[in-house]
Amino acid sequence: MAKYLLQILYQGSRLVGRAFLKALREEINASEEAAKRAGGGRRGAASAAENTRAGLTVEEAQKILNVNNLEDVEQIKKNFEHLFQVNDRSRGGSFYLQSKVVRAKERLDREIETMSKTKKEEIKNG
């Protein structure tokens, strides 16, 4: 009886150990992939710091303002103004949503500023 109990415990611990290792490997791979997408190095660190400060990523800000191209500043401004007015509390809108719209606009403005600085440096150094 004890022999079977030990076999069950042994097999169970092996199964749990394998599942844990698999989950750990997947998490490490996902973390590395996220670092690659963020740009890695100094640019990735700057992007992560900006995301933390703003509380949202560039992708989230683009979704909130419904824009795909960061170079289309006029469309960003137009969508921001529309969403800001629609969510005005005096018109029955939501202050929370209005705040999200403002934060999204600020995040995109900072990203556009960073992109323009990077382009200027590339032209200067290139």
Secondary structure as UniProt FT lines:
FT   HELIX           2..38
FT   HELIX           41..54
FT   HELIX           58..65
FT   TURN            70..71
FT   HELIX           73..86
FT   HELIX           89..91
FT   HELIX           95..125
//
